[in-house]
Amino acid sequence: MRIAAAVSSPLASVILPVYLALFVFYIVAGWRVFAKAGEPGWGIFIPIYNLYLVCKISGRPEWWVILFFIPLVNVVIGLIIAMDVAKAFSKGPGFGIGLWLLNFIFVPIPGFGSAQYSAPGSLR
């Protein structure tokens, strides 16, 4: 009974469309980041495959996807990959930490901004 009342409240009718709009905005931003890196944008929708694509964008080996499934190791791997993705888009370490901690804010910046992707092989 309480759940039905919460869902039909006026506040929920405002929050849900805002949430959905932000979700769509984030998906489009991720699609554009993948496209700028020369990867298929639709890959953002497929779990695990999108991790594989992020590993490719960062220049890390594809088998690093497995490391995302190991507790505590995944935190470190996420930071390393975020730093590498930031570097691939000519951003600094602060931006990499932002990608790691506040992904929903920092992904649209290279997606909609003027940042150009540089292949990881040309970075090292």
C-alpha positions in Angstrom: 0.0 0.0 0.0 2.8 2.4 0.9 4.7 1.6 -2.3 1.8 2.4 -4.5 1.4 5.7 -2.7 5.1 6.5 -3.2 5.0 5.7 -6.9 2.0 7.8 -7.6 3.2 10.8 -5.6 3.7 14.1 -7.5 7.4 14.1 -6.6 7.9 10.7 -8.3 6.2 12.1 -11.5 8.9 14.7 -11.6 11.9 12.6 -10.5 11.4 9.7 -12.9 11.5 11.8 -16.1 14.5 13.8 -14.9 16.3 10.5 -14.0 15.4 9.0 -17.4 16.6 12.1 -19.2 20.0 12.0 -17.3 20.3 8.3 -18.1 19.7 8.9 -21.8 22.2 11.8 -21.7 24.9 9.6 -20.1 24.3 6.8 -22.6 24.6 9.2 -25.6 27.8 10.6 -24.0 29.3 7.1 -23.6 28.3 6.3 -27.2 30.1 9.4 -28.4 33.2 8.5 -26.4 33.3 5.1 -27.9 32.7 6.5 -31.4 35.5 9.1 -31.0 37.9 6.2 -30.1 36.9 4.3 -33.2 34.9 1.7 -31.4 31.2 0.8 -32.0 29.0 3.2 -30.0 26.3 0.5 -29.5 28.8 -1.4 -27.3 27.8 0.8 -24.4 24.6 -1.3 -24.1 26.3 -4.7 -23.8 27.6 -5.6 -20.3 31.2 -7.0 -20.2 31.6 -6.1 -23.9 31.6 -2.4 -22.9 34.4 -3.2 -20.3 36.3 -4.9 -23.1 36.0 -1.8 -25.3 37.1 0.5 -22.4 40.2 -1.7 -22.0 40.9 -1.3 -25.7 40.4 2.5 -25.6 42.8 2.7 -22.6 45.4 0.6 -24.4 45.3 -2.2 -21.8 45.1 -5.9 -22.7 41.7 -7.3 -23.2 42.1 -9.9 -20.5 42.0 -7.1 -17.9 38.2 -7.4 -18.2 38.6 -10.4 -15.9 40.2 -8.2 -13.2 37.0 -6.2 -12.9 35.4 -9.3 -11.3 38.0 -9.6 -8.5 36.9 -7.7 -5.4 39.3 -4.9 -4.4 41.4 -5.5 -7.5 38.6 -4.0 -9.5 38.9 -0.7 -7.7 42.6 -0.4 -8.6 42.0 -1.6 -12.2 39.2 0.9 -12.5 41.5 3.8 -11.4 44.3 2.7 -13.8 41.9 2.4 -16.7 40.3 5.8 -15.9 43.8 7.4 -15.9 44.6 5.8 -19.2 41.3 6.8 -20.8 42.0 10.4 -19.6 45.4 10.3 -21.1 44.0 8.9 -24.4 41.8 12.0 -24.6 44.7 14.4 -23.7 43.4 15.0 -20.2 45.4 15.1 -17.0 45.5 12.9 -13.9 42.9 15.0 -12.1 40.5 14.2 -15.0 41.3 10.5 -14.7 40.4 10.6 -11.0 37.2 12.4 -11.9 36.4 9.7 -14.5 37.0 7.1 -11.8 35.0 8.7 -9.0 32.3 10.8 -10.8 31.9 8.9 -14.0 28.5 10.3 -14.7 29.8 13.9 -14.7 33.2 13.3 -16.5 32.1 11.0 -19.3 30.1 13.7 -21.1 33.1 16.0 -21.2 35.1 14.1 -23.8 31.9 12.8 -25.4 30.5 16.2 -26.2 33.6 18.3 -25.9 36.4 19.0 -28.4 38.8 16.3 -26.9 40.3 14.1 -29.6 41.3 10.5 -29.0 44.9 9.5 -29.4 45.7 5.8 -29.8 47.4 4.5 -26.7 50.4 3.2 -28.7 51.2 6.8 -29.6 51.1 7.9 -26.0 53.8 5.7 -24.5 
